Amino acid sequence: QVQLVESGGGLVQPGDALRLSCAVSQHTGKIYNEAWFRQAPGKDREFVAAIGWTGSSTYYAGSVKGRFTISRDNAKNTLYLQMNSLKPEDTAVYYCAAVAGSPRSLNVSAAYSYWGQGTQVTVSS
């Protein structure tokens, strides 16, 4: 069973940066694609970014492209999300997710089998 634990959330001001981490318990010898999603109060969970197993393929939602960077360190079993130029509309609970193999669509929450518990990011002056 794969377990994911997020960390790094907090309260920041508009324009600040924040880096989220997601510790993955084990990859059990399989190839995993991983992603970040977020959910704001009263809204559906939405895709933020995804990354392939080697890290060479990355995908972003239009709302964060150019500001956020997803990366991974397989030796450390850790997924990252570097968030720059944060805006109040980035306020949400951020979740990391993982799936063994290559689903048809990496930007759909239903494609992912494993989820973390979430970490709160609040952007406010």
N, C-alpha and C positions, 0 to 999 in steps of 0.2 A: 504494500500500500504506500503510495506516494503522499507525503505531507508537505504542505507549503506554509511558511510563516513570514508574513510581511513585517517590515519595520521601517522607520524613518519618517513617518508622517508627523504633522505638527501644525502650528499656527504661524503663518508668515504674512508679510505685507506684499501688496501688488508690486510686481517687478523683481521679487526675490527669487532665489533658486532653492531647490530641495532635491535630495536624492533618496528614492525609495529602494529598498532591498527586499528580496524574497529568497529565503533559504529553502532549498528543496531537499527533502530527507534523503532521497536516493533516486537514481535514474534507472536502477535495476537492469542495466545492460541494454535498454531500449533507447530509441531515438525519440526525443521529446521536442515538440514545438511548444513555445511558451508565450504568454501574453499578459498584458495589463488591461483591466477593465475598470470602470468607475461608475459609481451610482450616487447621484445627488438626491437630496430629499424630495420625495414626490415625483421622481423621474425613474425611467427604466434604466437598467444597467446598460452602459454603452462601451463600445470598443475604444481603446486608447492606442495600443501598439502591440505588435507581435513580432516574434523573431524565430528564425529557423534554428535547427540544431547546431550548425557550425557558426552561427552568428553573422553569416555573410548576407542573409536575406532578412530585411526588416520591412515592416509595414506600419503605416500611421494613419490615424484619423485626421481628416483635414483640419480639424480645430486645433490640433497640437503639432502638426507638421512644422518643422523649423524651430520649434521651441523645446520639444521633448526628444530624448534619445533613449532607446531601449538597447540594452546590451546584456551579455551573459558571460559568466566564467564557469565553464563546465568542470574545471579542476576543483573549484570551490563549491560547486553545486549551488550557485547563486545567480539570480536574475536581478537586473537593475533597471531603474527608470530615472534618468536625470531630467529634471523639470526646471527649465529656465523661463524667465520673463513671465512668472505666474500671474494669472488674472483671477479676479473674484469668481468668475464662472468656472474655474478649475476646482472650486470647492466641491469635495465629494469624498466618499469612502472609496479607496483604491484597492482593488483585488488583483492578485496574481493568479494565473491559471496555467495548467499544463495538460498536454494530451500526448499519448504515445502514438507515433506514426504521423502521417500527414493528412489531416482532414481536408475536405474539399475547399472549405473557407476558413481562414484563420481569424476573421473578424466577427465571427458569430459565437456568442457565449455557449450555445448548445453543443458546439464542437469540442468543448473542453471537459475532461473527466475529473480533474482535480482542481480544487480551489483553496486559497488561503482564507483566513478569517477577516481580512480587510484591515486597512489602516486609514485613519482620518487625516485628510489634508484640508486645512481651512486657510483661505486667502482673504485677508481683510485688513483694512487700515484702522 
